[in-house]
């Protein structure tokens, strides 16, 4: 299995094990404390986390004092103030909404609405996913002080220097730990940044993120990953020193206020690369943004948001992730490909085409033809252990000298199952990505 795919699995392990369940360690004490002090916590909840039934009856208030997004401090923007800001966002959807067929290498864009710094002005978080969700970057548009436009947030990244990929994967999970600093009135969001440096170095960086005065402040305080050639994961603490897992656990809990943290939630609405939220009807965009903000404030459960929007509903008939191999079985004809924005159309009648077949034994057969003659024939087992089936080809006699191996990843399948999209990734001998081509196939009927 390629390291790129392994890093996706690693990201899941890091997110769920260390932050949510603590590998059976980090959260145990917190759970025991919650059980012992359940009544006391309920009383404190009235003081620190006002829900809908505790709101001030004054209809003129535009901001509730305090609410909760899974036990984390949130000041709610509501009433006419919220309506006007949402109108501004919808009216300017072409400003912050990436266009369809937007950016080379970006296959998915996710949008969420929040007020991370509690200043009463909404932010739209635009998270762009590269290389099948393993590498993300984000742009944040905040309603300006005059509330007639937007300011784009700056980024300040400090701490461990493990990877050149410096942006936390904000849309990797909708819920994550957070801690509210009562003294400074700031919320710390504990996010992950999954990286792949090539040369068989990949893993995850743990980020302490604070949004304040238009700046996303990211402090990389720990990391876990595989060094080149290593069989076991290495854990790094804040000082960049490799430590064993027990020491790493203790450090993580102490740094991230493990006895005090709560849960933050973002309602990320995802689109495939072939669509744009800017092209949607205003009423639909408003509903998405309003629902996303409701997730952030705790007034909508993230699972309900996922149920309504989580199937990439905006992507027309494209479904990404969790592709069943049975739906791929059969024969597919290559219709076109795209490399660096340039499209190539294939035509069997002209002798330049390719045929891809997935058989019942989980084997892919790819035959390529040039001038009507068979130029390449591949027969490889398909790995279906994850959400994206893939197969690899590494015949050094058939590949150019600069390419050590190729990886064919089925990235999306039409909901009527009559066409699919495949990423053809090119790697050098050290595991670095040299480039990729997007292949589009139609089912042979």
VENNOR-V567102 format. One record per pair of residues at least 4 apart in sequence whose C-alpha atoms are under 8 Angstrom apart, sorted by the first residue. I is the first residue (numbers start at 1). GAP is how many residues later the second one is. If there is no record, write none. Layout:
I|GAP + I|GAP
This chain:
1|4 + 1|5 + 1|382 + 2|4 + 3|4 + 3|193 + 3|197 + 3|199 + 4|4 + 4|130 + 4|192 + 4|198 + 5|4 + 6|4 + 7|4 + 7|127 + 7|187 + 7|188 + 7|189 + 7|195 + 7|196 + 8|4 + 8|125 + 8|126 + 8|186 + 9|4 + 10|4 + 10|193 + 10|194 + 11|4 + 11|181 + 11|183 + 11|192 + 11|193 + 12|4 + 12|5 + 13|4 + 13|5 + 14|4 + 14|5 + 14|178 + 14|190 + 15|4 + 15|5 + 15|177 + 16|4 + 16|5 + 16|6 + 17|4 + 17|5 + 17|6 + 17|7 + 18|4 + 18|5 + 18|8 + 18|231 + 19|7 + 19|8 + 19|157 + 19|158 + 20|7 + 20|156 + 20|157 + 21|4 + 21|5 + 21|6 + 21|7 + 22|4 + 22|5 + 22|6 + 22|227 + 24|4 + 25|4 + 25|224 + 26|4 + 26|223 + 26|224 + 26|227 + 26|232 + 27|4 + 27|231 + 28|4 + 29|4 + 29|230 + 30|4 + 30|228 + 30|229 + 30|230 + 31|4 + 32|4 + 33|4 + 34|4 + 34|7 + 37|4 + 38|4 + 39|4 + 40|4 + 41|4 + 42|4 + 43|4 + 44|4 + 44|5 + 45|4 + 45|5 + 46|4 + 46|8 + 48|18 + 48|19 + 48|25 + 49|17 + 49|18 + 49|19 + 49|22 + 49|23 + 49|24 + 50|4 + 50|5 + 50|15 + 50|16 + 50|17 + 50|18 + 51|4 + 51|15 + 51|16 + 51|17 + 52|15 + 52|247 + 55|9 + 56|5 + 56|8 + 59|20 + 60|19 + 61|17 + 61|18 + 62|15 + 62|16 + 62|17 + 62|18 + 62|19 + 62|20 + 63|12 + 63|13 + 63|14 + 63|15 + 63|16 + 63|57 + 64|11 + 64|12 + 64|13 + 64|14 + 65|10 + 65|11 + 66|7 + 66|8 + 66|9 + 66|10 + 67|5 + 67|6 + 67|7 + 67|8 + 67|9 + 67|230 + 67|231 + 68|4 + 68|5 + 68|6 + 68|229 + 68|230 + 69|4 + 69|5 + 69|194 + 69|195 + 69|196 + 69|226 + 69|227 + 69|228 + 69|229 + 69|230 + 70|192 + 70|193 + 70|194 + 70|195 + 70|228 + 71|191 + 71|192 + 71|193 + 72|106 + 72|107 + 72|108 + 72|189 + 72|190 + 72|191 + 72|192 + 73|107 + 73|114 + 74|41 + 74|44 + 74|223 + 75|40 + 75|43 + 75|45 + 75|222 + 76|44 + 76|221 + 77|4 + 77|5 + 77|43 + 77|44 + 78|4 + 78|5 + 79|4 + 80|4 + 81|4 + 82|4 + 83|4 + 84|4 + 85|4 + 85|36 + 85|37 + 85|58 + 85|62 + 86|4 + 86|200 + 86|203 + 86|204 + 87|4 + 87|199 + 88|4 + 88|59 + 88|60 + 88|61 + 89|4 + 90|192 + 90|195 + 90|196 + 91|191 + 92|4 + 93|4 + 93|184 + 93|185 + 94|4 + 94|5 + 94|184 + 96|28 + 96|30 + 96|45 + 97|29 + 97|179 + 97|180 + 97|181 + 98|4 + 98|11 + 98|178 + 98|179 + 98|180 + 99|176 + 99|177 + 99|178 + 99|179 + 99|180 + 100|173 + 100|174 + 100|175 + 100|176 + 101|172 + 101|173 + 101|174 + 102|4 + 102|171 + 102|172 + 104|236 + 104|237 + 105|25 + 105|26 + 106|22 + 106|23 + 106|24 + 106|25 + 106|167 + 107|21 + 107|22 + 107|23 + 107|24 + 107|25 + 107|165 + 107|166 + 108|20 + 108|21 + 108|22 + 108|25 + 108|162 + 108|163 + 108|164 + 108|165 + 109|17 + 109|18 + 109|19 + 109|20 + 109|161 + 109|162 + 109|163 + 109|164 + 110|15 + 110|16 + 110|17 + 110|18 + 110|61 + 110|158 + 110|159 + 110|160 + 110|161 + 111|13 + 111|14 + 111|15 + 111|16 + 111|156 + 111|157 + 111|158 + 111|159 + 112|12 + 112|13 + 112|14 + 112|154 + 112|155 + 112|156 + 112|157 + 112|177 + 112|180 + 112|181 + 113|9 + 113|10 + 113|11 + 113|12 + 113|153 + 113|154 + 113|176 + 113|177 + 113|179 + 113|180 + 113|183 + 114|8 + 114|9 + 114|10 + 114|11 + 114|152 + 114|178 + 114|179 + 114|182 + 115|4 + 115|5 + 115|6 + 115|7 + 115|8 + 116|7 + 116|71 + 116|95 + 117|69 + 117|70 + 117|93 + 117|94 + 117|95 + 117|96 + 121|21 + 121|22 + 121|23 + 121|24 + 122|20 + 122|21 + 123|17 + 123|18 + 123|19 + 123|20 + 124|16 + 124|17 + 124|18 + 125|13 + 125|14 + 125|15 + 125|16 + 126|12 + 126|13 + 126|14 + 126|15 + 127|9 + 127|10 + 127|11 + 127|12 + 127|42 + 127|43 + 127|44 + 128|8 + 128|9 + 128|10 + 129|4 + 129|5 + 129|6 + 129|7 + 129|8 + 130|4 + 130|5 + 130|6 + 131|4 + 132|279 + 133|39 + 134|60 + 134|61 + 135|30 + 135|34 + 135|59 + 135|60 + 136|31 + 136|32 + 136|33 + 136|34 + 137|30 + 137|31 + 137|32 + 138|29 + 138|32 + 139|13 + 139|14 + 140|12 + 140|13 + 141|9 + 141|10 + 141|11 + 141|12 + 142|8 + 142|9 + 142|10 + 142|11 + 142|72 + 143|4 + 143|5 + 143|6 + 143|7 + 143|8 + 144|4 + 144|5 + 144|6 + 144|7 + 151|63 + 152|62 + 153|61 + 153|62 + 153|63 + 154|60 + 154|61 + 154|62 + 155|60 + 155|61 + 155|62 + 155|63 + 156|59 + 156|60 + 156|61 + 156|62 + 157|9 + 157|60 + 157|61 + 157|62 + 157|63 + 158|60 + 158|61 + 158|62 + 159|60 + 159|61 + 159|62 + 159|79 + 160|59 + 160|60 + 160|61 + 160|62 + 160|63 + 160|78 + 160|79 + 160|80 + 161|59 + 162|43 + 162|61 + 163|32 + 163|33 + 163|34 + 164|33 + 165|28 + 165|30 + 166|27 + 167|26 + 168|23 + 168|24 + 168|25 + 168|26 + 168|39 + 169|22 + 169|23 + 169|24 + 169|25 + 170|21 + 170|22 + 171|97 + 174|91 + 174|92 + 174|93 + 174|94 + 174|128 + 175|88 + 175|89 + 175|90 + 175|91 + 175|127 + 176|13 + 176|14 + 176|15 + 176|87 + 176|88 + 176|89 + 177|12 + 177|13 + 177|14 + 177|84 + 177|85 + 177|86 + 177|87 + 178|9 + 178|10 + 178|11 + 178|12 + 178|83 + 178|84 + 178|85 + 178|86 + 179|8 + 179|9 + 179|10 + 179|77 + 179|78 + 179|81 + 179|82 + 179|83 + 179|84 + 180|5 + 180|6 + 180|7 + 180|8 + 180|81 + 181|4 + 181|5 + 181|6 + 181|7 + 182|4 + 186|24 + 186|25 + 186|26 + 187|23 + 187|24 + 188|20 + 188|21 + 188|22 + 189|18 + 189|19 + 189|20 + 189|21 + 189|75 + 190|16 + 190|17 + 190|18 + 190|19 + 190|66 + 191|15 + 191|16 + 191|17 + 191|18 + 192|12 + 192|13 + 192|14 + 192|15 + 193|11 + 193|12 + 193|13 + 193|14 + 194|8 + 194|9 + 194|10 + 194|11 + 195|7 + 195|8 + 195|9 + 195|10 + 196|4 + 196|5 + 196|6 + 196|7 + 197|4 + 197|5 + 197|235 + 198|4 + 198|232 + 198|233 + 198|234 + 198|235 + 199|29 + 199|231 + 199|232 + 199|233 + 200|26 + 200|27 + 200|28 + 200|29 + 200|230 + 200|231 + 201|24 + 201|25 + 201|26 + 201|27 + 202|23 + 202|24 + 202|25 + 203|20 + 203|21 + 203|22 + 203|23 + 204|19 + 204|20 + 204|21 + 205|15 + 205|16 + 205|17 + 205|18 + 205|19 + 206|14 + 206|15 + 206|16 + 206|17 + 207|11 + 207|12 + 207|13 + 207|14 + 207|15 + 208|10 + 208|11 + 208|12 + 208|13 + 209|7 + 209|8 + 209|9 + 209|10 + 210|6 + 210|7 + 210|8 + 211|4 + 211|5 + 211|6 + 212|4 + 212|5 + 220|18 + 221|16 + 221|17 + 222|13 + 222|14 + 222|15 + 222|16 + 222|18 + 222|30 + 223|12 + 223|13 + 223|14 + 224|9 + 224|10 + 224|11 + 224|12 + 225|8 + 225|9 + 225|10 + 226|4 + 226|5 + 226|6 + 226|7 + 226|8 + 227|6 + 227|7 + 234|8 + 234|9 + 234|10 + 235|7 + 235|8 + 235|9 + 235|10 + 235|13 + 236|4 + 236|5 + 236|6 + 236|7 + 236|12 + 237|4 + 237|5 + 237|6 + 237|11 + 237|14 + 243|4 + 243|5 + 244|4 + 245|4 + 246|4 + 247|4 + 248|4 + 249|4 + 250|4 + 251|4 + 252|4 + 252|6 + 253|4 + 253|5 + 253|6 + 254|4 + 256|5 + 257|4 + 264|32 + 265|30 + 265|31 + 265|33 + 265|37 + 266|26 + 266|27 + 266|29 + 266|30 + 266|36 + 267|24 + 267|25 + 267|26 + 267|28 + 267|29 + 267|35 + 267|38 + 267|39 + 268|24 + 269|19 + 269|23 + 269|40 + 269|41 + 269|43 + 270|39 + 270|40 + 270|42 + 270|44 + 271|4 + 271|5 + 271|6 + 271|41 + 271|42 + 271|43 + 271|44 + 272|40 + 272|42 + 272|43 + 272|46 + 272|48 + 273|42 + 274|41 + 275|4 + 275|39 + 275|40 + 275|41 + 276|4 + 277|8 + 277|37 + 280|4 + 280|5 + 281|4 + 282|4 + 283|4 + 284|4 + 285|4 + 286|4 + 287|4 + 288|4 + 289|4 + 290|4 + 291|4 + 291|9 + 291|14 + 292|4 + 292|13 + 293|4 + 294|4 + 294|5 + 294|6 + 295|4 + 295|5 + 295|6 + 295|7 + 295|10 + 296|4 + 300|4 + 300|5 + 301|4 + 302|4 + 303|4 + 304|4 + 305|4 + 305|5 + 306|4 + 306|5 + 307|4 + 309|4 + 311|8 + 312|6 + 312|7 + 312|8 + 315|4 + 317|97 + 317|98 + 317|99 + 318|94 + 318|95 + 318|96 + 318|97 + 319|93 + 319|94 + 319|95 + 319|96 + 320|91 + 320|92 + 320|93 + 321|66 + 321|67 + 321|90 + 321|91 + 322|64 + 322|65 + 322|66 + 323|4 + 323|64 + 323|65 + 323|66 + 323|89 + 323|90 + 324|4 + 325|4 + 325|37 + 325|59 + 325|64 + 327|90 + 328|30 + 328|89 + 329|28 + 329|29 + 329|30 + 329|31 + 330|27 + 330|28 + 330|29 + 330|113 + 330|114 + 331|24 + 331|25 + 331|26 + 331|27 + 331|112 + 331|113 + 332|23 + 332|24 + 332|25 + 332|87 + 332|109 + 332|110 + 332|111 + 332|112 + 333|20 + 333|21 + 333|22 + 333|23 + 333|108 + 333|109 + 333|110 + 333|111 + 334|12 + 334|19 + 334|20 + 334|21 + 334|22 + 334|105 + 334|106 + 334|107 + 334|108 + 335|10 + 335|11 + 335|12 + 335|18 + 335|104 + 335|105 + 335|106 + 335|107 + 336|7 + 336|8 + 336|9 + 336|10 + 336|103 + 336|104 + 336|105 + 337|6 + 337|7 + 337|8 + 337|100 + 337|101 + 337|102 + 337|103 + 338|4 + 338|5 + 338|6 + 338|99 + 338|100 + 338|101 + 339|4 + 339|97 + 339|98 + 339|99 + 340|97 + 346|6 + 346|7 + 347|4 + 347|5 + 347|6 + 348|4 + 348|5 + 350|21 + 350|22 + 351|18 + 351|19 + 351|20 + 351|21 + 351|22 + 352|16 + 352|17 + 352|18 + 352|19 + 352|20 + 353|15 + 353|16 + 353|17 + 354|12 + 354|13 + 354|14 + 354|15 + 355|10 + 355|11 + 355|12 + 355|13 + 356|8 + 356|9 + 356|10 + 356|11 + 357|7 + 357|8 + 357|9 + 358|4 + 358|5 + 358|6 + 358|7 + 359|4 + 359|5 + 359|6 + 362|19 + 362|20 + 363|16 + 363|17 + 363|18 + 363|19 + 364|14 + 364|15 + 364|16 + 364|17 + 364|18 + 364|27 + 365|12 + 365|13 + 365|14 + 365|15 + 366|10 + 366|11 + 366|12 + 366|13 + 367|7 + 367|8 + 367|9 + 367|10 + 367|11 + 368|6 + 368|7 + 368|8 + 368|9 + 369|4 + 369|5 + 369|6 + 369|7 + 370|4 + 370|5 + 376|22 + 378|15 + 380|11 + 380|12 + 380|13 + 381|10 + 382|7 + 382|8 + 382|9 + 383|6 + 383|7 + 383|8 + 384|4 + 384|5 + 384|6 + 385|4 + 388|21 + 388|22 + 388|23 + 389|20 + 389|21 + 389|22 + 390|17 + 390|18 + 390|19 + 390|20 + 391|16 + 391|17 + 391|18 + 392|13 + 392|14 + 392|15 + 392|16 + 393|12 + 393|13 + 393|14 + 394|5 + 394|10 + 394|11 + 394|12 + 395|4 + 395|10 + 396|4 + 396|5 + 396|8 + 396|9 + 399|4 + 399|5 + 399|6 + 402|26 + 403|23 + 403|24 + 403|25 + 403|26 + 403|31 + 404|22 + 404|23 + 404|24 + 404|25 + 405|21 + 405|22 + 405|23 + 405|24 + 406|18 + 406|19 + 406|20 + 406|21 + 407|16 + 407|17 + 407|18 + 407|19 + 408|14 + 408|15 + 408|16 + 408|17 + 409|13 + 409|14 + 409|15 + 409|16 + 410|10 + 410|11 + 410|12 + 410|13 + 411|9 + 411|10 + 411|11 + 411|12 + 412|8 + 412|9 + 412|10 + 413|4 + 413|5 + 413|6 + 413|7 + 413|8 + 414|4 + 414|5 + 414|6 + 417|26 + 418|24 + 418|25 + 419|21 + 419|22 + 419|23 + 419|24 + 420|20 + 420|21 + 420|22 + 421|17 + 421|18 + 421|19 + 421|20 + 422|16 + 422|17 + 422|18 + 422|19 + 423|13 + 423|14 + 423|15 + 423|16 + 424|12 + 424|13 + 424|14 + 424|15 + 425|8 + 425|9 + 425|10 + 425|11 + 425|12 + 426|7 + 426|8 + 426|9 + 426|10 + 427|4 + 427|5 + 427|6 + 427|7 + 427|8 + 428|4 + 428|5 + 428|6
